[in-house]
């Protein structure tokens, strides 16, 4: 059965969000180029109901302990990312972007310091009040057990917030384990601690409990919550399929081409699909081919072949190039922060659909076939 190409939009200015006509696999004029670098997922995969995995990936041949003096790491850094999406480095220190992940990264703050100093960003530390790390109950101790895989995810997340909104405060909330109950508790904690922007770079298969989880963990009017759609191509993931969440897909990004000066195509690994249990939100006013909630809403760079620079030492050896929709979720959460505080009763996931004219239209690339 033939279907016309679906539109996939990548981030742009306003809320630099990217609207997506979701659900069906992206079909296109051309597909993403063959992989050049070997890559690996940083978190253990799970198929257990109620459990989640992180979606961070990294190139395994670009990890290194030290750089040539005065050389910047490979992978996109803050200047490139802000140029690609026409973002300023403004933002306000009163804005807090929360990162929700599982387990502890004991080197999170020191690694973040290296990333920010390398790119000339202002320091973001516990001492100056910019950075805060807590457990899922909002306490500084005891922290959950350290995990080298999730530590890689944490480094990616905090580095992307730094790249897009260097003046924002960062709240890292670490769940005890990667269960939806613990991660959802961490989301509630982030909101209770004042975060208006919450990024979730993890997900799992739908199991029928989505509407209950929506009510318990993700229904926070006036808070922009983002979630990665996954890295296995066409297929649904929760909490990205939540009706209250901005589902963030992924693109391949290269510099050069067109009036924008950047070229962006749908990434073959980016998740999209139809929920089996979550009703279609009223704001999703595009044709999706889904009877219920469709992913994704917006997209940003996620292809690890065109990935971002990350500094990670707990489970890593310093600089490496990372990707996955784990990169695009904190990017979009930080774009929301640049755009300003959401209305107190708003569902910010609706914003991209009412600002489509400000977004970049991506019409090539593929993440599967019907």
C-alpha positions as CSV (number, residue, x, y, z in Angstrom):
1,X,0.0,0.0,0.0
2,X,1.4,3.3,-1.0
3,X,1.5,6.2,1.4
4,X,2.7,9.8,0.7
5,X,5.8,10.8,2.6
6,X,5.1,11.9,6.2
7,X,6.5,15.1,7.4
8,X,9.1,15.2,10.1
9,X,10.1,18.5,11.4
10,X,13.3,19.3,13.3
11,X,13.9,22.0,15.8
12,X,13.9,25.7,14.9
13,X,13.6,28.9,16.8
14,X,10.5,29.6,18.9
15,X,10.4,27.4,21.0
16,X,12.7,26.0,18.5
17,X,10.5,23.0,18.6
18,X,9.9,20.7,15.7
19,X,6.5,19.6,14.8
20,X,6.1,16.1,13.5
21,X,3.4,14.4,11.6
22,X,4.0,11.2,13.5
23,X,3.2,7.5,13.7
24,X,3.8,6.1,10.3
25,X,7.4,5.2,9.6
26,X,9.2,8.1,7.9
27,X,9.4,7.5,4.2
28,X,11.5,9.7,2.0
29,X,13.5,10.7,-0.9
30,X,16.7,9.4,0.6
31,X,17.8,7.5,3.6
32,X,20.5,8.2,6.2
33,X,24.0,7.4,5.0
34,X,25.6,4.1,6.1
35,X,27.2,4.1,9.5
36,X,30.9,5.0,9.6
37,X,31.6,4.6,13.3
38,X,30.8,1.5,15.4
39,X,28.4,2.4,18.1
40,X,27.0,0.9,21.3
41,X,24.2,1.6,23.6
42,X,25.3,2.6,27.1
43,X,22.5,1.0,29.1
44,X,21.4,-2.6,29.4
45,X,18.3,-3.3,27.5
46,X,15.2,-4.7,29.2
47,X,11.9,-6.1,28.0
48,X,10.4,-6.5,31.5
49,X,7.0,-4.7,32.0
50,X,7.3,-1.6,34.1
51,X,11.0,-1.3,33.5
52,X,12.8,1.2,31.3
53,X,16.2,1.6,29.6
54,X,18.1,4.7,28.6
55,X,18.5,5.5,24.9
56,X,22.0,7.0,24.9
57,X,24.4,5.6,22.3
58,X,28.0,6.5,21.7
59,X,30.7,5.9,19.0
60,X,33.1,3.3,20.4
61,X,36.1,4.4,18.2
62,X,36.1,8.1,19.2
63,X,36.4,7.6,22.9
64,X,39.7,8.9,24.3
65,X,41.2,10.0,27.5
66,X,42.9,13.2,26.5
67,X,42.8,15.8,23.7
68,X,45.5,17.5,21.8
69,X,46.1,20.8,23.7
70,X,43.7,23.5,22.6
71,X,41.8,21.1,20.4
72,X,38.0,20.8,20.7
73,X,36.5,17.3,20.8
74,X,34.8,15.8,17.8
75,X,31.0,15.9,17.8
76,X,28.8,19.0,17.8
77,X,29.4,21.4,20.7
78,X,27.3,24.3,22.0
79,X,28.1,26.7,19.2
80,X,27.2,24.3,16.4
81,X,24.0,23.1,18.1
82,X,22.8,26.6,18.7
83,X,23.6,27.6,15.1
84,X,21.8,24.6,13.7
85,X,18.6,25.5,15.5
86,X,19.0,29.3,15.4
87,X,19.1,29.7,19.2
88,X,20.6,32.4,21.3
89,X,22.6,31.5,24.4
90,X,20.3,33.7,26.5
91,X,17.9,32.1,28.9
92,X,17.8,32.9,32.6
93,X,19.3,31.5,35.7
94,X,15.9,31.4,37.3
95,X,15.0,28.6,34.9
96,X,15.7,25.1,36.1
97,X,15.9,22.2,33.7
98,X,15.5,18.9,35.5
99,X,17.1,15.7,34.2
100,X,15.5,12.4,35.4
101,X,17.6,9.3,35.2
102,X,18.2,6.1,37.1
103,X,21.1,5.3,39.4
104,X,24.0,7.6,40.3
105,X,26.8,9.1,38.3
106,X,29.4,9.9,41.0
107,X,31.4,12.0,38.5
108,X,28.5,14.0,37.2
109,X,29.5,17.4,38.6
110,X,33.2,17.1,37.8
111,X,32.6,15.8,34.3
112,X,30.1,18.7,33.7
113,X,32.8,21.1,34.9
114,X,35.2,19.8,32.2
115,X,32.5,20.0,29.5
116,X,31.6,23.6,30.4
117,X,35.2,24.9,30.8
118,X,36.2,23.3,27.5
119,X,33.6,25.3,25.7
120,X,33.9,28.5,27.7
121,X,30.5,28.2,29.4
122,X,30.0,29.6,32.9
123,X,30.6,27.3,35.8
124,X,27.6,25.3,37.0
125,X,28.4,23.8,40.4
126,X,26.7,22.9,43.7
127,X,28.7,25.6,45.4
128,X,27.3,28.4,43.1
129,X,23.8,27.0,43.2
130,X,23.6,26.2,39.5
131,X,23.8,22.4,39.9
132,X,22.0,20.1,42.3
133,X,21.9,16.3,42.5
134,X,19.3,14.5,44.6
135,X,17.7,11.1,44.9
136,X,14.2,10.3,43.8
137,X,12.8,11.7,47.0
138,X,14.6,15.0,46.6
139,X,17.4,14.4,49.2
140,X,21.1,14.8,48.7
141,X,21.7,11.4,50.4
142,X,21.6,8.6,50.3
143,X,22.1,8.5,46.5
144,X,21.2,5.3,44.6
145,X,23.9,2.8,43.5
146,X,26.3,4.0,40.8
147,X,25.8,2.5,37.4
148,X,28.3,3.1,34.6
149,X,25.7,2.8,31.8
150,X,23.3,5.3,33.3
151,X,26.2,7.5,34.2
152,X,26.8,7.9,30.4
153,X,23.2,8.9,30.0
154,X,23.5,11.4,32.8
155,X,26.6,13.0,31.2
156,X,24.9,13.3,27.9
157,X,21.8,14.9,29.4
158,X,23.6,17.5,31.5
159,X,26.0,18.4,28.7
160,X,23.1,19.0,26.3
161,X,21.3,21.3,28.8
162,X,24.6,23.2,29.2
163,X,25.0,23.5,25.4
164,X,21.5,24.8,24.7
165,X,20.8,26.9,27.8
166,X,24.1,27.6,29.5
167,X,22.5,30.0,32.0
168,X,19.9,27.5,33.2
169,X,20.2,25.8,36.5
170,X,20.4,22.0,36.3
171,X,18.6,19.6,38.7
172,X,19.6,16.0,38.4
173,X,17.1,13.6,40.0
174,X,18.4,10.0,40.3
175,X,15.9,7.2,40.6
176,X,16.7,4.2,42.7
177,X,16.2,1.8,39.8
178,X,15.0,2.1,36.2
179,X,11.4,1.2,37.0
180,X,8.5,3.4,35.8
181,X,7.4,3.8,39.5
182,X,10.8,5.0,40.6
183,X,11.4,7.2,37.5
184,X,7.9,8.6,37.8
185,X,8.5,9.4,41.4
186,X,11.6,11.3,40.4
187,X,9.6,13.3,37.8
188,X,7.2,14.3,40.6
189,X,10.1,15.3,42.8
190,X,11.6,17.4,40.0
191,X,8.4,19.3,39.6
192,X,7.9,19.7,43.4
193,X,11.4,21.2,43.6
194,X,10.4,23.9,41.1
195,X,11.5,22.6,37.7
196,X,9.3,23.9,34.9
197,X,11.2,21.8,32.3
198,X,11.8,18.0,32.8
199,X,13.7,15.8,30.4
200,X,13.3,11.9,30.4
201,X,15.8,10.1,28.1
202,X,14.4,6.7,28.7
203,X,11.5,4.5,27.9
204,X,10.0,1.0,27.7
205,X,7.3,-0.9,25.9
206,X,3.6,-0.1,26.6
207,X,2.0,-2.6,29.0
208,X,-1.5,-1.2,29.6
209,X,-0.6,0.9,32.6
210,X,0.1,4.0,30.7
211,X,-3.0,5.9,31.7
212,X,-2.4,5.2,35.3
213,X,1.2,6.3,35.0
214,X,0.0,9.5,33.2
215,X,-2.2,10.4,36.1
216,X,0.4,9.5,38.8
217,X,3.6,10.9,37.3
218,X,3.2,13.1,34.1
219,X,0.1,15.2,34.5
220,X,1.8,18.5,35.5
221,X,0.1,21.6,34.0
222,X,2.5,24.4,33.4
223,X,5.5,22.1,33.2
224,X,7.2,21.2,29.9
225,X,8.0,17.5,30.1
226,X,10.0,15.8,27.2
227,X,10.6,12.2,26.6
228,X,12.7,10.3,24.0
229,X,10.9,8.1,21.5
230,X,13.5,5.4,21.4
231,X,16.4,4.3,19.1
232,X,15.0,1.1,17.4
233,X,13.2,2.7,14.5
234,X,9.5,2.5,14.0
235,X,7.8,1.5,17.3
236,X,6.1,3.0,20.3
237,X,7.8,3.8,23.7
238,X,6.4,5.1,27.0
239,X,6.6,7.8,28.5
240,X,7.0,9.4,25.1
241,X,3.4,8.2,24.3
242,X,2.0,10.0,27.4
243,X,-0.6,12.6,26.5
244,X,1.1,15.1,28.7
245,X,4.6,14.8,27.3
246,X,6.4,16.2,24.3
247,X,7.6,13.1,22.4
248,X,11.0,13.8,21.0
249,X,12.3,11.9,18.0
250,X,15.6,12.1,16.2
251,X,17.3,13.4,13.1
252,X,20.7,13.2,11.3
253,X,22.3,16.6,11.2
254,X,25.1,17.9,9.0
255,X,26.5,21.3,8.4
256,X,26.0,23.0,5.0
257,X,23.2,23.1,2.5
258,X,20.1,25.2,1.8
259,X,19.4,28.6,3.1
260,X,19.6,27.4,6.7
261,X,23.2,26.3,6.3
262,X,22.4,22.9,7.8
263,X,20.9,19.7,6.4
264,X,18.6,17.5,8.5
265,X,17.0,14.2,7.7
266,X,15.0,11.7,9.7
267,X,17.3,9.3,11.5
268,X,16.8,5.6,10.8
269,X,16.9,4.7,14.5
270,X,14.4,7.3,15.7
271,X,11.3,5.9,17.3
272,X,7.8,6.7,16.1
273,X,4.5,4.8,16.2
274,X,0.9,4.5,17.5
275,X,0.0,4.1,21.2
276,X,-2.2,1.1,21.9
277,X,-3.7,2.7,25.1
278,X,-3.3,6.5,25.3
279,X,-6.0,8.5,23.6
280,X,-5.1,11.0,20.9
281,X,-4.6,14.4,22.6
282,X,-6.8,17.2,21.3
283,X,-3.7,19.2,20.4
284,X,-2.4,16.6,18.0
285,X,-4.1,18.2,15.0
286,X,-2.2,16.5,12.2
287,X,-2.8,13.4,10.1
288,X,-1.0,10.5,11.7
289,X,-2.6,7.3,10.7
290,X,-3.1,6.5,14.4
291,X,-6.4,6.1,16.2
292,X,-4.7,7.0,19.4
293,X,-1.7,9.0,20.6
294,X,1.1,9.2,18.0
295,X,4.8,9.7,18.3
296,X,6.8,11.8,17.7
297,X,5.9,15.5,18.2
298,X,9.2,17.1,17.6
299,X,12.7,16.1,16.7
300,X,16.4,17.1,17.0
301,X,19.8,15.6,16.3
302,X,20.1,12.1,17.6
303,X,22.0,10.1,15.0
304,X,25.3,9.0,16.7
305,X,27.0,9.2,13.3
306,X,26.3,12.9,13.4
307,X,26.4,13.1,17.1
308,X,27.3,15.5,20.0
309,X,30.4,15.8,22.1
310,X,30.1,14.5,25.7
311,X,32.6,14.3,28.5
312,X,32.2,11.1,30.6
313,X,34.6,9.3,33.0
314,X,32.5,6.9,35.1
315,X,32.2,4.2,32.5
316,X,33.9,6.3,29.9
317,X,37.4,7.5,29.1
318,X,36.8,11.2,28.6
319,X,35.5,12.7,25.4
320,X,33.3,10.7,23.1
321,X,30.6,11.3,20.4
322,X,27.1,10.4,21.7
323,X,23.7,10.2,20.1
324,X,20.3,8.5,20.5
325,X,17.0,10.3,21.2
326,X,18.6,10.6,24.6
327,X,20.4,13.6,23.1
328,X,17.3,15.2,21.5
329,X,15.1,15.1,24.6
330,X,17.3,17.4,26.8
331,X,17.9,19.6,23.8
332,X,14.2,20.2,23.4
333,X,13.6,20.6,27.2
334,X,16.3,23.3,27.1
335,X,14.6,25.0,24.1
336,X,11.4,25.2,26.1
337,X,13.5,26.9,28.9
338,X,14.8,29.4,26.4
339,X,11.2,30.1,25.3
340,X,10.0,31.1,28.7
341,X,7.8,29.8,31.5
342,X,4.7,27.9,30.3
343,X,1.3,29.1,31.3
344,X,0.3,27.8,34.6
345,X,-2.6,25.7,33.3
346,X,-1.1,24.9,29.9
347,X,0.0,21.5,28.4
348,X,3.3,22.6,26.8
349,X,3.3,19.5,24.6
350,X,0.6,21.4,22.6
351,X,2.9,24.4,21.8
352,X,4.7,23.0,18.7
353,X,1.4,22.3,17.0
354,X,0.4,26.0,17.3
355,X,3.8,27.3,16.1
356,X,4.4,25.1,13.1
357,X,5.4,28.1,11.0
358,X,8.5,28.6,13.1
359,X,9.8,25.1,12.6
360,X,12.2,23.4,10.1
361,X,10.4,20.9,7.8
362,X,12.4,17.7,7.3
363,X,11.0,15.7,4.4
364,X,13.7,13.0,3.8
365,X,15.1,10.1,5.7
366,X,13.5,6.9,6.9
367,X,13.0,5.0,10.1
368,X,11.2,1.9,8.8
369,X,8.6,0.7,6.3
370,X,4.9,0.2,6.6
